[in-house]
């Protein structure tokens, strides 16, 4: 058994591709999850082309500053998905990751160096470092849930 976390698209696919090394939440991962594997689940919510274009705009304007995305990996994917957001997988477990020790948004901003003009750090946000990404082939259809939930690591459930 392992915990699962549902993430909206295109963010879930960016995690699976290694372009999103942090998941940002208003809560820290439980201590029992740190150093352990977590299933990343793409929610059933379909993103709009407008949402994806907004992420592209932010990355092109600010680069990696102000975001934790790896622009080199993320931009080509986002540009492809912007024209066909319906091709992003939904309601499926895409990968598993190892969760590291959380970092506050304020500490991340200091570590990242200069931030874009007008950028405000939300002191209530926590970055969950996601490493050792293992994509699932095939993806596992799954319903998911809010917060952390349990996954047995094998069977599909929709």
N, C-alpha and C positions, 0 to 999 in steps of 0.2 A: 504494500500500500504506500502511496505517496500523496502529498497534497497537490491540488490543482488550483490554478488561478485563471479566471476568465478575463481576457483582455480584448478590447474593441479592435477591429481592423481599421487601418492597416498596421496598427502597432504590434499585434500578435505576429504577423508575418515578418515585420522588421526585426523582432526579437529572434525568430527562427532563422533569419538570414544572417544574424550576427551584426546587424546595423544599429541595434538598440541595446546597448550594454547595461542599461538601468531601467527598471520599472519604477515609476514614481507613484507613490501612494501617500495618503495622509496618516498612515500608521506604519510602524516598523514591522518587519516580519518577526514572528515569534522566535525566541532564542532556539527553540527546538528545531526550527527549519533552517537555520543558518548552517552552511556547510553541507546541506542535504539537497537532494534532487526535488524539483518542482515541475509539474506538468503545466505547460502553457497552452491554454485553450482559447481559440478564436470564438468570440461571441456570435450570436445569430444576427446581430445588427450589421446591416450592409452599409458601408461608408459611401458617401456621395463623392462625385468627381470634384466638387467644390472643396470639400474637406481635404482631399489629397492635394489639390492645387495650393491650398493654404499652407500645408506643411512644406511643399516644394518652395513656395515663396519665402517662407521663414528661413529655410536652409540656405537658399541662394543669397538672401539679404544678410544673414548673420553668420553663415558658416556653422561651425560646431558650437560657437559661443551662444549661450542662452538655451542650448538644447544638448541632450546627451547623445544625439544621433551621430553615427559615423557617416558623414555626407558622401564620402566616396562610394560606400556600399548602398546607402539609402536612396540617393538621387536617381540612379538609373532604374531602380525598382519602382519608386514612386511615379516617375514619368511614364513608365509602362502601365502601372495600375490606374493612373489618372484617366486614361482613355478607355479603360475597361475594368472599373472597380468590381463588376459582377464576377470577375474571375478569381477574386480573393476567396480563399476557403472560409466557410462559416460553420459554426457549431461543430468544431472538430478540435482535437488535441493535435497540435502541430509539432511540438518538440518537448523535450525536458531540458532543464537547465540546473546548474548548481547555484544556490543563493549564498551570497557573501554577507559580510557585516554591513548594515545600512549606513548611509552617509546623509547628513542633513543637507537640504538644498543650499543653505548658507555656506557650509563647508565645501560643497561641490563648486559653488560659484567662485570661492577663493582659489580652489585648486585649478579651475578652468582658466583663471586669469581674467583678462578684460572681458567685460560683458557688453552687449549692445546698449546703445543709448536708450534710456527709458525702461530698461529691463529691471523688473522688481522681483526680488527673491521672496518666495512664499516660505515663511519660517516654519510652516506646518507640514511641509512636504519632505518625504524621505525617499532617497534613491536606494533601490534594492539592486546591488550588483548581480548580474546574471552572467555566469561563465559556463564553460564546458557544455556548449549547446549540442544536443543530439536530436537531429530532426527525425521524425517518425515517418517511415515509408512502409506502408501507406499511412496517411493520417488516420486518426481514430475518431469516427463520428461520436459526439458526446453532447449531452445537454448543457452541462456546466451549471454554475450558480454564482451568486454574489459572494464575495469574501473568499476565504479558503475552503476547499471541500476535498473529500477523499476520492482517490482513483486507485483501482486495483492494478493498474498498469497493463491490462490486457484486453478485456472485453469491451465491445462497443455498446453504447447506450444512446439512443436518440429520443 
